[in-house]
Each structure stands twice: as C-alpha cells, then as structure tokens.
Amino acid sequence: MFSLRKTGDIWTLSYEVSPLRRLLLIGAGIAGLGVAMFQSINAGGFDHSTFAIFVGVLLCLAVMAYWVASDAASTVVFDLAQRNVRVHCERPGFGAVRSYAFSDVAALRALNRSGETVDSWEAWLELRGGSRIRLGRESEDRNERVRSYLADIRDVTGIPGA
C-alpha cells in the first residue's frame, strides 16, 4: 500500500507490503510442502513420484519466495530544497540507499499491468541512463490514490511522467 507524507520540503512516498499477504504466501508454500511430505509418508517410501512432488513443491516455493521478495517495501524521499531523490528498497540485491538529482530522473510513472486474473498498477522511477526502479504495486481498485500521489510529486518536482 502506498502512502505519501509531506513534511516541509521533504516528501516521502512509501510502499509497504501487507503482513497478512506475506503470511498467506508463506503459509501456502508450507502447506504445499506438508502435503508432499504427507504423501511421501503414506506411500511407504521415497519413489520417483514422491521425488517429482518434492521437486515441484520446491520450485513453487522458489518462485513464491522470489515473488514475495520482489514485492518488498520501498521508500522514496523527494527533497525539494536539495532537488534530489533518495531511494531505499528492501528487495534483495538492491543495496544501499541510492541518491539522484531531479535532473537525472527521466520519469515517474504508474503503469497498468494486466494479467489473466488481476489488473494492477506499478509505480516506476525511470532514470536518464535507461534504468528503472520499481517502487511498488497497487491493485486496480486502488489505482487512483497512487496515480494522484505521483501527479502531486511530478507537479512539485518538475519530474515528467504519464
């Protein structure tokens, strides 16, 4: 869920992931592993079908872990006085806080990501060098709030976007 906090010349756009959502994803992975172990015990041994189930469950857990980690919390601080942006993200591999001048930022966008079952909006910070930083994702029914936050930030900072 996105939130925007304005404190003088410091505007902070935060994205937090619901603890309930993480708990549900982790619970589903553990349940899948539990089912595979239960079937293994009931089958009376470890055969090829049990191995196939374990491999399938472990692959699903790996995909879920990546998905959960890619949806980690992020914070973007827009310092209007210093005219710079500081980005902190809890995604694995993101590293230390990154800082950019407003002139280094090519765009601040909200993009619609349509899937087979769910539509969502993702907020992206695009840099002049061509790299992009994903800030977070909101469901289709909450898109107006994040889009209005980004529009407010673009108006004050002069950063372009769509």
Steps between C-alpha positions, in 0.01 A plus 500: 500500500636842403501803725627854452627707793575871452723670757612841380746453214517123553240283331518126569327243280489165679388158387431241768402141442217363710622253765183296441588463132849376584359262761254353249772444241734337747215288640409377153860394437526317831165331439619379160817359650296337777271329249801363314654366820168347610462322166857376527439351843171337394659350191736305721823622349678740277434416135510695172153647537584627849821650368302672223259646755786631715672658201173661388427636845855631542481675162169657599650614830795654315268691266287614793809611695618703201152650459476591868853647499435702184201663668709634790445835665653809343537864601568794270590833659460810283704785648354810338763736647800290390324391177591134542335161540613226740374148438514220757362156420502182707519275192794261509786633292382861499783609727549829680281806469535654154492873442424685175457864400157592363671558163619136497142372522337456160150416626283399791228273363209280596463216249202268463600133515218280373502132580262216432326533834616827658579848380743709700688828482875521556688817588840539330782751528676520162852642476665678208754219459217264407472311827175475692417441865168336588354672804199276563165374378136576578189314393273644232243622754760715682671649195358852534678561830847404372446686175400816690808467725726476196323794331550715814869409512548571130332841537731610783826348374464560127579134434316386187273198486176357375 
